[in-house]
Amino acid sequence: MEAKNTASEQLTRIDGVLDEYEQSLGIPPFADEFHDDSAKKYMLLSRDQIEKLTPSECAEAALLLGALSFHMQRAYNREVARANWAKQ
């Protein structure tokens, strides 16, 4: 009789399924941390500071904040999938 997989092994399998799905969509591998700290500087700007940004700086901010947003949504989706698995 085969032993059941441990919870850790099952979570690893779930992460693998999520990785495969994201890879099929052309999304790069998931990293637990967002490595670009420059997005933080844009989140801490006051309204006056934001209004003084050049169009190029606004474009950079939009790109960085969009990437951070995408990372956060991905991390959230993974946690929801894990929570759903845990409820089963």
WORA-V901075 format. One record per backbone hydrogen bond with DSSP energy under -1.0 kcal/mol. NH is the residue of the N-H (numbers start at 1). CO is the residue of the C=O. E is the energy in kcal/mol with one decimal. If there is no record, write none. Layout:
nh=NH co=CO e=E
nh=NH co=CO e=E
//
This chain:
nh=10 co=6 e=-2.3
nh=11 co=7 e=-2.5
nh=12 co=8 e=-2.1
nh=13 co=9 e=-2.0
nh=14 co=10 e=-2.4
nh=15 co=11 e=-2.7
nh=16 co=12 e=-2.0
nh=17 co=13 e=-2.2
nh=18 co=14 e=-2.5
nh=19 co=15 e=-2.7
nh=20 co=16 e=-2.5
nh=21 co=17 e=-2.4
nh=22 co=18 e=-2.7
nh=23 co=19 e=-2.6
nh=24 co=20 e=-2.1
nh=26 co=23 e=-1.5
nh=27 co=22 e=-2.5
nh=39 co=36 e=-1.2
nh=40 co=37 e=-1.1
nh=43 co=39 e=-1.5
nh=44 co=40 e=-1.3
nh=50 co=46 e=-2.4
nh=51 co=47 e=-2.3
nh=53 co=50 e=-1.5
nh=58 co=54 e=-2.6
nh=59 co=55 e=-2.1
nh=60 co=56 e=-2.2
nh=61 co=57 e=-2.6
nh=62 co=58 e=-2.7
nh=63 co=59 e=-2.3
nh=64 co=60 e=-2.7
nh=65 co=61 e=-3.0
nh=66 co=62 e=-2.1
nh=67 co=63 e=-2.2
nh=68 co=64 e=-2.3
nh=69 co=65 e=-2.4
nh=70 co=66 e=-2.4
nh=71 co=67 e=-2.3
nh=72 co=68 e=-2.6
nh=73 co=69 e=-2.4
nh=74 co=70 e=-2.4
nh=75 co=71 e=-2.5
nh=76 co=72 e=-2.4
nh=77 co=73 e=-2.7
nh=78 co=74 e=-2.1
nh=79 co=75 e=-2.0
nh=80 co=76 e=-2.5
nh=81 co=77 e=-2.2
nh=82 co=78 e=-2.2
nh=83 co=79 e=-2.6
nh=84 co=80 e=-2.7
nh=85 co=81 e=-2.0
nh=86 co=82 e=-2.4
nh=87 co=83 e=-1.6
//
